[in-house]
Amino acid sequence: MRLFNAMNYRERIIEEASKMFRTYGIRAVTMDMLAGQMNISKRTIYEVFRDKDELLRGVLEWMAARQKEKNAEIMKSSDNVIEAIFRIINMMLDHFQKISPAFLMDLKRIHLEAIENAEKHNSIPYVDNNYEILKKGVEQGIFRNDINIELTNKCMLEVSKMTVDKEIFPPDHFQGSEVVKNLYISYLRGISTPKGLELIDKYYKTDSKAEEKNH
């Protein structure tokens, strides 16, 4: 019975911790605050998670799994990988607008071990692995067939992480959409075929018009 309860509580705790971390930052959220928010005892949390770092790893893995599911849905429902990439980028930008800058800053500054472990297992939320996207893009004639997919994937992963780094690109100086367009989309252009470049221009213009309407 105790095992069943622990399994039951695990996802509830992770979901609530995810909301609180993203809203207030990791450092600001204590186990007491989390327990109070959930109306459970702190002991219940410690029966499921050894410490805050273990809870954070669980949160990162859960967020990454949900993100990968959404990315997979977008890939299936898109006409081509460029459409899928623009849709995924817009979803990411929307998510990041709702996240406290303290969340990412805390990840980088005080929880290096947790984030390094998540990186090893491709469990960083919002920064998905590009390997399948690249492979499909080559098959669709959108990306050049002479690229080294494994090497390009690693480069794109680093570019992706850079675009959401609030210390490199402070939100009060750089808009998230402009950072993505100048880094990630520019990188895509370098590996694209003429067909790919045409599609990038098409979706870039569509996105720009949508942004103009929203301002």
N, C-alpha and C positions, 0 to 999 in steps of 0.2 A: 504493500500500500504506500509506503514511504517513497519507493522508487517511482511509482506512478505519479505521486504528487510532485516530486522533483522534476520529472519530465514535463508535467503539465505547467509548472511554474516557470521553467526555463524560457520558453518562448514569450510568455507574458512579461517576464523581467527584461528580456532583451528588447522587446518592442517598446516598453516604457522608457528604458535607459536610452535607446536610440533617439526617441523624441526629446528627452531632456538634454542629452549631450548636444544634439543639433541646435537646440534652442538657447542653452545657457553656456555651452562649452563643457569640456570634460572635467577640467579642474574645479569648476564651480559646483558640480554635482557630487554630493556625498552619498554614501550608502544610506545614511539616515534620511536624507531628502528623498531618495528613491523609494525607500520603505514607506515613508509617510505618504508619498504620492499614490502608492499602490495599496495603502492601508493594510500592509503586512508587517511582520517583524523583521528587523535587520538579520536576525538569526536565520530566517527562512532564505534570505538571499545568499548568506554564507554557506548554507547547506548545498546550494547549487553551484556557486562560484567561489573559488578559493579567495580571490581578492579582486580589486578593481581592474587590474590589467587583464585578468582572465575574462572578466565581464566585457571589457572593451574589445578583446579579440572576438568574443562571441557576437558582439554588435557589428563589428566590421565584416565578419563572415556572413552574417544575416543580411546586411545591407547590400553586400556584393552579390549574393545569391539572388536577391530580389531584382537588382539592377540587370543582371545577366538574363533573367527571365524576360524582363521588359525589352531588352535589346534583341533577344531571339524573336520575340513577337513582332518587333518592328522590321527585322530582317525578312521575315516570312511575308509580311504584308506590303513590302515596298517593291516597286518595279525594278530597281537596280540598287547597287551598293551605295552610290552617291546620294540617292534619295534617302536611303536608310541612315547614312552618316549624318546628313543634315537634320533628320528627325531626332536622332540620338543626341546630337549636340544641343538642339533646342530644348530637349527634355532635361539634359544636364544643367544647362544655364538656368532653367526655371527652378530646378531643385536647389542650385547654389544660391539663388536669390533668397531662398527661404531658410538658409542655414546661417547660423551665427558665425562670423569670422573667427570667433574664439575656438570653435570646434576644430578647424583645420590647423590653427596656430598651436593649440594644445597637442594635437597629434604629432606635429613636427618637433615641438620643444620638449615635451615631458614624457612621451610614450614611444620612444624610438624602438624599443624591443618589440612592442606589440605591433607597430606598423611594419617593421622589418619582417616579422613572422608572417604577417598578412600578405606582404609583397611576394614572399617565397611561394605562397599558395594561390597567387593571383586573386587575392581577396580584398583588394582596395576598392571601395565603392566608388562609382561614377567614372572610374578609369579602367575600362574593360580591356581585355586582351584583343588586339586587332588582327590576330593571325587568320581567323576564319574570314574576316571581312576582306583582307588582302587576297587570300586564296580565291574567294568568290569573285573579287574584282578582276583578277587576272583571267579567270574563266569567262567572264562576261566581256572581255576585251576592253575593260575600262582602265585597268592598270597595266603597265608594260610587263611583258612576259619575261624580261631579262632581269627583273629585280630579284634579289635574294630575300625571300619572304621572311625567313627567320630573323635576318639582320634588320630588315626594314621594320618588322614588328617591334623589335627592341627600341629602335629609334623613335617610332611613333608613340610607344608607351611613355618614353621620357618626355616627349613633346606634350603629350596629354597631361602628364602630371604637372608640367611647368605651367600650362595654361590656367590651372586652378590654384596656383600658389599665390596666396594673398600677400606674401612678403615681397615677392618679385614684382607682382602687378597689383599694388594697392587699389582697392575698389574706388577710392576717391580720386584716383588719377586715370584709371583704365576701366573701360566697360568690358564686361566679360565677353560679349559678342565680338568686340573688336580684337581682343587678345586671341580668341579662337581663330578668327578669320585671318589674322596676320601671321599666326604660327602654324596651326594645324592645317588649315585649308591651303596655305601656301606650300606646306610640305606635300600635301596630296597632289598639287599641281605638278610637282617635280617628278612624280612617279606615274603620272597619268598618260594615257594615249590621247590622240586627238578626240576620240569619242568621249573619253573621260573628262577632258578639258571643256568640251561643249556642255556636258551635263553639269559640271561644277559651275560654269557661268550661268546656266539656266536656274539652278536652285539658289545660287548666290543672289541673283537678281530678285527672285521670288521672296527670299528672306529679307532683303533690303527694303522692298516695297512694304512688307508686313511690318517691319520696324518703324518705317516712316508713318504708317497709319496709326501706330500705337503711341507716337510721340505728339 
